[in-house]
Amino acid sequence: AKKARDQVYISTLRTDGA
């Protein structure tokens, strides 16, 4: 659950950052 949450968090940051 933690890994999945982290993945989504990074994905959102990447999409928002880039």
CHARMM-style PDB file with segment names, atoms N, HN, CA, C and O in Angstrom:
ATOM      1  N   ALA     1       0.855  -1.197   0.000  1.00  0.00      PROA
ATOM      2  CA  ALA     1       0.000   0.000   0.000  1.00  0.00      PROA
ATOM      3  C   ALA     1       0.887   1.242   0.000  1.00  0.00      PROA
ATOM      4  O   ALA     1       0.604   2.242  -0.659  1.00  0.00      PROA
ATOM      5  N   LYS     2       1.960   1.138   0.757  1.00  0.00      PROA
ATOM      6  HN  LYS     2       2.190   0.326   1.293  1.00  0.00      PROA
ATOM      7  CA  LYS     2       2.874   2.296   0.832  1.00  0.00      PROA
ATOM      8  C   LYS     2       3.567   2.508  -0.508  1.00  0.00      PROA
ATOM      9  O   LYS     2       3.744   3.638  -0.963  1.00  0.00      PROA
ATOM     10  N   LYS     3       3.949   1.411  -1.119  1.00  0.00      PROA
ATOM     11  HN  LYS     3       3.805   0.494  -0.749  1.00  0.00      PROA
ATOM     12  CA  LYS     3       4.657   1.518  -2.397  1.00  0.00      PROA
ATOM     13  C   LYS     3       3.723   2.108  -3.455  1.00  0.00      PROA
ATOM     14  O   LYS     3       4.121   2.967  -4.242  1.00  0.00      PROA
ATOM     15  N   ALA     4       2.505   1.644  -3.459  1.00  0.00      PROA
ATOM     16  HN  ALA     4       2.182   0.947  -2.819  1.00  0.00      PROA
ATOM     17  CA  ALA     4       1.539   2.125  -4.452  1.00  0.00      PROA
ATOM     18  C   ALA     4       1.291   3.617  -4.249  1.00  0.00      PROA
ATOM     19  O   ALA     4       1.243   4.384  -5.212  1.00  0.00      PROA
ATOM     20  N   ARG     5       1.136   4.021  -2.992  1.00  0.00      PROA
ATOM     21  HN  ARG     5       1.175   3.398  -2.210  1.00  0.00      PROA
ATOM     22  CA  ARG     5       0.882   5.435  -2.684  1.00  0.00      PROA
ATOM     23  C   ARG     5       2.071   6.283  -3.140  1.00  0.00      PROA
ATOM     24  O   ARG     5       1.902   7.358  -3.714  1.00  0.00      PROA
ATOM     25  N   ASP     6       3.280   5.772  -2.871  1.00  0.00      PROA
ATOM     26  HN  ASP     6       3.417   4.898  -2.405  1.00  0.00      PROA
ATOM     27  CA  ASP     6       4.490   6.496  -3.254  1.00  0.00      PROA
ATOM     28  C   ASP     6       4.564   6.632  -4.772  1.00  0.00      PROA
ATOM     29  O   ASP     6       4.953   7.675  -5.298  1.00  0.00      PROA
ATOM     30  N   GLN     7       4.190   5.571  -5.455  1.00  0.00      PROA
ATOM     31  HN  GLN     7       3.874   4.724  -5.027  1.00  0.00      PROA
ATOM     32  CA  GLN     7       4.237   5.577  -6.923  1.00  0.00      PROA
ATOM     33  C   GLN     7       3.300   6.657  -7.468  1.00  0.00      PROA
ATOM     34  O   GLN     7       3.658   7.412  -8.372  1.00  0.00      PROA
ATOM     35  N   VAL     8       2.113   6.712  -6.907  1.00  0.00      PROA
ATOM     36  HN  VAL     8       1.822   6.098  -6.173  1.00  0.00      PROA
ATOM     37  CA  VAL     8       1.129   7.691  -7.368  1.00  0.00      PROA
ATOM     38  C   VAL     8       1.614   9.098  -7.051  1.00  0.00      PROA
ATOM     39  O   VAL     8       1.441  10.024  -7.843  1.00  0.00      PROA
ATOM     40  N   TYR     9       2.225   9.244  -5.878  1.00  0.00      PROA
ATOM     41  HN  TYR     9       2.365   8.492  -5.234  1.00  0.00      PROA
ATOM     42  CA  TYR     9       2.718  10.557  -5.463  1.00  0.00      PROA
ATOM     43  C   TYR     9       3.786  11.057  -6.434  1.00  0.00      PROA
ATOM     44  O   TYR     9       3.764  12.211  -6.863  1.00  0.00      PROA
ATOM     45  N   ILE    10       4.709  10.177  -6.768  1.00  0.00      PROA
ATOM     46  HN  ILE    10       4.727   9.239  -6.420  1.00  0.00      PROA
ATOM     47  CA  ILE    10       5.790  10.531  -7.695  1.00  0.00      PROA
ATOM     48  C   ILE    10       5.216  10.812  -9.081  1.00  0.00      PROA
ATOM     49  O   ILE    10       5.642  11.739  -9.769  1.00  0.00      PROA
ATOM     50  N   SER    11       4.254  10.004  -9.472  1.00  0.00      PROA
ATOM     51  HN  SER    11       3.908   9.251  -8.913  1.00  0.00      PROA
ATOM     52  CA  SER    11       3.648  10.160 -10.800  1.00  0.00      PROA
ATOM     53  C   SER    11       2.966  11.525 -10.900  1.00  0.00      PROA
ATOM     54  O   SER    11       3.062  12.207 -11.920  1.00  0.00      PROA
ATOM     55  N   THR    12       2.283  11.909  -9.833  1.00  0.00      PROA
ATOM     56  HN  THR    12       2.205  11.355  -9.004  1.00  0.00      PROA
ATOM     57  CA  THR    12       1.585  13.196  -9.821  1.00  0.00      PROA
ATOM     58  C   THR    12       2.585  14.336  -9.848  1.00  0.00      PROA
ATOM     59  O   THR    12       2.386  15.332 -10.543  1.00  0.00      PROA
ATOM     60  N   LEU    13       3.650  14.187  -9.096  1.00  0.00      PROA
ATOM     61  HN  LEU    13       3.811  13.377  -8.531  1.00  0.00      PROA
ATOM     62  CA  LEU    13       4.666  15.238  -9.042  1.00  0.00      PROA
ATOM     63  C   LEU    13       5.318  15.405 -10.404  1.00  0.00      PROA
ATOM     64  O   LEU    13       5.555  16.525 -10.856  1.00  0.00      PROA
ATOM     65  N   ARG    14       5.602  14.300 -11.046  1.00  0.00      PROA
ATOM     66  HN  ARG    14       5.409  13.390 -10.679  1.00  0.00      PROA
ATOM     67  CA  ARG    14       6.245  14.337 -12.366  1.00  0.00      PROA
ATOM     68  C   ARG    14       5.317  14.996 -13.383  1.00  0.00      PROA
ATOM     69  O   ARG    14       5.758  15.779 -14.225  1.00  0.00      PROA
ATOM     70  N   THR    15       4.048  14.676 -13.298  1.00  0.00      PROA
ATOM     71  HN  THR    15       3.690  14.040 -12.614  1.00  0.00      PROA
ATOM     72  CA  THR    15       3.080  15.234 -14.240  1.00  0.00      PROA
ATOM     73  C   THR    15       2.902  16.727 -13.973  1.00  0.00      PROA
ATOM     74  O   THR    15       2.755  17.521 -14.902  1.00  0.00      PROA
ATOM     75  N   ASP    16       2.917  17.095 -12.704  1.00  0.00      PROA
ATOM     76  HN  ASP    16       3.036  16.450 -11.949  1.00  0.00      PROA
ATOM     77  CA  ASP    16       2.722  18.485 -12.330  1.00  0.00      PROA
ATOM     78  C   ASP    16       4.006  19.289 -12.576  1.00  0.00      PROA
ATOM     79  O   ASP    16       3.968  20.464 -12.942  1.00  0.00      PROA
ATOM     80  N   GLY    17       5.138  18.618 -12.362  1.00  0.00      PROA
ATOM     81  HN  GLY    17       5.170  17.663 -12.064  1.00  0.00      PROA
ATOM     82  CA  GLY    17       6.423  19.298 -12.533  1.00  0.00      PROA
ATOM     83  C   GLY    17       6.774  19.419 -14.006  1.00  0.00      PROA
ATOM     84  O   GLY    17       7.278  20.444 -14.466  1.00  0.00      PROA
ATOM     85  N   ALA    18       6.491  18.341 -14.732  1.00  0.00      PROA
ATOM     86  HN  ALA    18       6.082  17.509 -14.358  1.00  0.00      PROA
ATOM     87  CA  ALA    18       6.843  18.341 -16.154  1.00  0.00      PROA
ATOM     88  C   ALA    18       5.535  18.403 -16.942  1.00  0.00      PROA
ATOM     89  OT1 ALA    18       5.555  18.415 -18.173  1.00  0.00      PROA
TER      90      ALA     18
END
